[in-house]
């Protein structure tokens, strides 16, 4: 089973679990992000948003019971701010907590709007510019440490994760792949898993399909790949059992049995059985 370039919800959950464990009790102070310590990650999927906007980047629950919403951007425009506003409004409604949104711009972005005024609606974010960090120098420094089998500090690991967004002579995508390869060579297993998972999540929106495949290649022979494959196997088994139940239900419908009886026998929702019966009638 190959790894798809589209991270499924299940696979994304695996990556997020890795991030949640490693970010716990930490802050992002090294990049000038002043908040309470991170307590947990919360699901960032909004079921009712547009099909091409299925999630926010990362949402942390902080120890002061507020939310930190991080967005990673290689572009800057008013439409982006409107999208963040839409996300945050839904987030406040669902979580009933205060939300602090920070937009982290790649090294190519010099300046971006922080405020959006829409009549009585005033929306404010905080911008962090990675142009202040030299990605090429950081890469060489981290590579030197890893090549010499030195353990990375927490600050080193965070800089490795954010490396693709730093100012560089290379494109973000190229730097992301190099950063992932560097992370895979890290001597500490926890650092390796944390950095690779974070790099995949952070760069998801900025990578082309071909470079996503290259990035996912780095997952091979890591614990994360094993977890994803196991999730896929379990998901396949569940789908197989569900398909068998639907076949049984279809046979029972053909025999004229009632939808209520079929639902009890197969443990499928009655609504699903009724839909199947309706489809039979239409055909």
Order of alpha helices (4+ residues) and beta strands (2+ residues): alpha-beta-beta-beta-alpha-beta-beta-beta-beta-alpha-alpha-alpha-alpha-alpha-alpha-alpha-alpha
